[in-house]
Amino acid sequence: MTETKPLGAQISHHLFNHGVTVIFGIPGVHNQEMYRGIEDAGITHVLARHEQGAGFMADGYARASGKPGVCYVITGPGVCNVMTPLGQAYSDSVPVLCVSSCLDETASRRGQLHQMLDQEGAAATVCDWSETARTPQAAYALIDRAMGEFQTKRPRSKHITVPIAALEAQAPAASPVSVQIGAYPVAHVTDLQTLQAHITQAERPLFIFGGGAVAAASDIPALMDGTGAAAFVTYAGRGLVPPDHPAFFGSNLARPSSADVFAQADLVVTFGSELAEGDLWRTELGHSCLHVRVDIDPEVLANTVGPCIGVQADAAEVIAGLVMSLDKPVAAKWDTAAIRAQRDQWRADVDQERPGITAIAACLKSLLPDQTMIFSDMTQFAYTAKEVWDMPAAGHWHHPTGFGTLGYAVPAAIGATQARKGLPTVAIIGDYGFQYTVQELGTAVELGQPLPIILWDNGKLGEIEASMVRAQIAPNAVVAHNPDFLALARAYGAGAAEPKNRSELQSTLKAAFDRQGPTVILMTPAFDPAP
């Protein structure tokens, strides 16, 4: 006879059978059954200090590991608190699964603990889908569905909620997980041939590589050299093109004058990017030529301006197919000296807009190991760095680009340290955003993983102040009283330092990477980056 257990325990076992070994969350009286035997299932649980932190940790774990991130939260306020991370994961195509408890019945009784009018519907506003599992079979089937979709379609957050009585009730184990061979849509041979013909015939082909092309990093240099094309990368695509490639325009799509570059192209090909508002900050690229878009999401392919061909396929698979068809390298079809001059001009523009940060970012970059994975927040330091900091490897800088949430970087980096133990991870966050999730320092201390946290403290909401000035609004409510950040870090048991120059920063980073726990590294505009 098959042994039964409470469904809450069976859910953990079923997730483990899908390869889940780490879950982030907070237990409560309404979801405690999900914690029954969680360790017996072979899963490590990481205790967050706030459900928002748990969701961001799951996001960071997913980005760093390439596997789904999972979090457990309670009914009502737990779901409300995790909705911000779920929205971030949805917008940035991150595979995050949230499992929550819910009340058994809400229509005829009001005033219950943690009651919401429509918990499933609330979460649905920020997820790919949100469903209620009222039976064990439904819970298992929804987990199977989520894990399968993470492998076969654009990965986005999902939410499964289970009534408390169902979690407590005895349930048989789920059927063994069947072997799932996940695959994104594959381009037809004719699509590849057509795309190859357009690229070959073009005199000034221009490529855009986005986060959906990260798996193609090793093939992209050969594609550019074999076609003579120039290229941009989105912020999520940084590291896909070698920084010193002569035909590389950098991650400068959002520069208004990049539209002038696109006006010169006679073919634009976008690989794995939706070209969202946060990528361009304008409604059009600036081209008048044919635009070929390669993406797994049909909605992206339908969102076009001007003549366009859509290829629904994995960008990495298409790039690999194109490279296989190339004969030999061809001469660059763009003026590489002009590209270099344009990049220099854009760098100067960035430095003029946010004086001093470019040099400080360059100093920090020079002191970090090449394999460092960075998680940044909504802060002027990150906005600057995303344009001038060329990454040596793809998929190693993660930013809350789409939803644009404050407080993302620290908990996301904590999740990443669990995924890549022994490899360097760094958080970059501003003084205001840090206070959204500062309590997660407690989690980082408990985990004992090295984590330098670069805290950029300009004493105000600098980017908002600048925006108000540009809009001719007298800056208002942009300066707040800050705590003693270093004393606060020490109170949590974390390391704390305020290096004043490059030499001190170098020794501080070394100590932070050697420390078994987080280190808050306070940096201000007065920092001296000179050698």
PyMOL commands that set and color helices and strands:
alter all, ss='L'
color gray80, all
select helices_A, chain A and resi 7-17+32-35+51-65+77-91+119-124+136-152+164-168+189-201+211-216+220-227+235-237+258-264+277-280+298-302+315-325+336-353+357-367+380-388+409-419+431-434+438-447+462-470+485-492+502-514
alter helices_A, ss='H'
color red, helices_A
select strands_A, chain A and resi 4-6+22-25+44-47+69-73+96-102+129-132+158-163+170-172+205-209+230-233+248-250+267-271+290-295+308-312+373-376+397-398+425-430+451-456+495-497+518-523
alter strands_A, ss='S'
color yellow, strands_A
deselect
rebuild
show_as cartoon
